[in-house]
Amino acid sequence: MMIAADDAPPCLYLRLRLASRRLLSLYEARMAASGVSMSQFGLLAGIAEEPDLTMSRLAELRELSPSTLTRTLRPMEDAGWVEVFVDGRQRRLRLTREGRARLKAAYARWKSAQAEAVEIVSPRDVERVLRATEKLPL
Protein backbone atom coordinates (compact mmCIF):
# COMPACT_ATOMS: atom_id res chain seq x y z
CA MET A 1 0.00 0.00 0.00
CA MET A 2 1.31 3.42 -0.91
CA ILE A 3 0.65 6.42 1.27
CA ALA A 4 0.51 9.69 -0.58
CA ALA A 5 2.56 12.44 1.01
CA ASP A 6 -0.44 14.74 1.08
CA ASP A 7 -2.56 12.08 2.88
CA ALA A 8 -0.33 11.92 5.98
CA PRO A 9 1.01 14.75 8.11
CA PRO A 10 4.76 14.82 8.81
CA CYS A 11 5.71 12.15 11.34
CA LEU A 12 6.38 13.81 14.71
CA TYR A 13 8.88 11.17 15.75
CA LEU A 14 10.97 11.49 12.60
CA ARG A 15 10.88 15.29 12.75
CA LEU A 16 11.98 15.36 16.41
CA ARG A 17 14.68 12.78 15.74
CA LEU A 18 16.03 14.95 12.91
CA ALA A 19 16.01 18.01 15.18
CA SER A 20 17.78 16.05 17.90
CA ARG A 21 20.46 14.83 15.49
CA ARG A 22 21.06 18.37 14.26
CA LEU A 23 21.43 19.70 17.80
CA LEU A 24 23.73 16.83 18.73
CA SER A 25 25.91 17.63 15.72
CA LEU A 26 26.23 21.25 16.84
CA TYR A 27 27.17 20.28 20.41
CA GLU A 28 29.56 17.52 19.33
CA ALA A 29 31.34 19.86 16.90
CA ARG A 30 31.80 22.56 19.54
CA MET A 31 32.97 20.06 22.18
CA ALA A 32 35.29 18.02 19.97
CA ALA A 33 38.44 19.80 21.14
CA SER A 34 37.72 18.79 24.75
CA GLY A 35 37.83 15.11 23.80
CA VAL A 36 34.48 14.58 25.55
CA SER A 37 31.36 13.52 23.65
CA MET A 38 27.90 14.71 24.65
CA SER A 39 26.98 11.29 26.04
CA GLN A 40 30.16 11.29 28.12
CA PHE A 41 29.55 14.88 29.20
CA GLY A 42 26.07 14.01 30.48
CA LEU A 43 27.44 11.13 32.53
CA LEU A 44 30.38 13.12 33.90
CA ALA A 45 28.02 15.91 34.94
CA GLY A 46 25.64 13.42 36.57
CA ILE A 47 28.43 11.80 38.54
CA ALA A 48 29.76 15.20 39.63
CA GLU A 49 26.32 16.27 40.88
CA GLU A 50 25.87 13.34 43.24
CA PRO A 51 28.86 11.97 45.18
CA ASP A 52 29.23 8.18 45.15
CA LEU A 53 26.30 7.84 42.77
CA THR A 54 25.14 4.27 42.12
CA MET A 55 25.19 2.95 38.59
CA SER A 56 21.49 2.14 38.77
CA ARG A 57 20.65 5.68 39.90
CA LEU A 58 22.70 7.21 37.07
CA ALA A 59 20.98 4.92 34.55
CA GLU A 60 17.62 6.00 35.95
CA LEU A 61 18.50 9.72 35.89
CA ARG A 62 19.72 9.58 32.29
CA GLU A 63 17.02 7.12 31.18
CA LEU A 64 19.60 4.60 29.97
CA SER A 65 19.60 0.84 30.03
CA PRO A 66 22.27 -0.68 32.28
CA SER A 67 24.07 -2.10 29.23
CA THR A 68 24.15 1.29 27.46
CA LEU A 69 25.45 2.94 30.62
CA THR A 70 28.17 0.32 31.06
CA ARG A 71 29.17 0.57 27.39
CA THR A 72 29.49 4.38 27.63
CA LEU A 73 31.29 4.34 30.99
CA ARG A 74 33.88 1.69 30.11
CA PRO A 75 36.09 3.95 27.92
CA MET A 76 35.81 6.70 30.52
CA GLU A 77 36.91 4.30 33.23
CA ASP A 78 39.76 3.00 31.03
CA ALA A 79 40.87 6.61 30.42
CA GLY A 80 40.95 7.25 34.17
CA TRP A 81 38.09 9.78 34.24
CA VAL A 82 35.72 7.68 36.34
CA GLU A 83 36.24 5.24 39.16
CA VAL A 84 33.76 2.41 39.65
CA PHE A 85 33.83 0.83 43.10
CA VAL A 86 31.73 -1.65 45.02
CA ASP A 87 30.06 -0.55 48.24
CA GLY A 88 28.24 -3.48 49.77
CA ARG A 89 26.14 -4.80 46.91
CA GLN A 90 26.06 -1.62 44.86
CA ARG A 91 28.42 -0.37 42.18
CA ARG A 92 29.13 3.31 42.73
CA LEU A 93 30.82 5.98 40.66
CA ARG A 94 33.02 8.95 41.30
CA LEU A 95 35.07 11.27 39.16
CA THR A 96 38.83 11.08 39.33
CA ARG A 97 41.01 14.18 39.22
CA GLU A 98 41.36 13.67 35.45
CA GLY A 99 37.58 13.28 35.15
CA ARG A 100 36.98 16.57 36.97
CA ALA A 101 39.51 18.28 34.69
CA ARG A 102 37.83 16.82 31.59
CA LEU A 103 34.41 17.91 32.82
CA LYS A 104 35.68 21.44 33.47
CA ALA A 105 37.19 21.71 29.98
CA ALA A 106 34.11 20.21 28.35
CA TYR A 107 31.77 22.47 30.35
CA ALA A 108 33.39 25.60 28.90
CA ARG A 109 32.80 24.28 25.38
CA TRP A 110 29.29 23.08 26.27
CA LYS A 111 28.40 26.61 27.45
CA SER A 112 29.44 27.96 24.08
CA ALA A 113 27.39 25.33 22.23
CA GLN A 114 24.45 25.97 24.55
CA ALA A 115 24.51 29.71 23.85
CA GLU A 116 24.57 29.03 20.12
CA ALA A 117 21.75 26.49 20.34
CA VAL A 118 19.55 28.82 22.42
CA GLU A 119 19.82 31.42 19.66
CA ILE A 120 18.38 28.85 17.24
CA VAL A 121 15.93 26.87 19.36
CA SER A 122 13.78 28.46 22.03
CA PRO A 123 14.19 26.72 25.41
CA ARG A 124 10.49 27.50 26.01
CA ASP A 125 9.53 25.49 22.94
CA VAL A 126 11.73 22.59 24.03
CA GLU A 127 10.08 22.70 27.48
CA ARG A 128 6.64 22.56 25.87
CA VAL A 129 7.59 19.45 23.89
CA LEU A 130 9.10 17.81 26.97
CA ARG A 131 6.00 18.49 29.05
CA ALA A 132 3.78 17.16 26.30
CA THR A 133 5.79 13.97 25.88
CA GLU A 134 5.74 13.27 29.62
CA LYS A 135 2.09 12.33 29.07
CA LEU A 136 3.05 9.50 26.72
CA PRO A 137 2.90 5.97 28.15
CA LEU A 138 6.19 4.12 28.29
Beta strands, then each sheet from edge to edge (+ up, - down):
strand 1: 53-54
strand 2: 82-87
strand 3: 90-95
sheet 1: 1+ 3- 2+
end
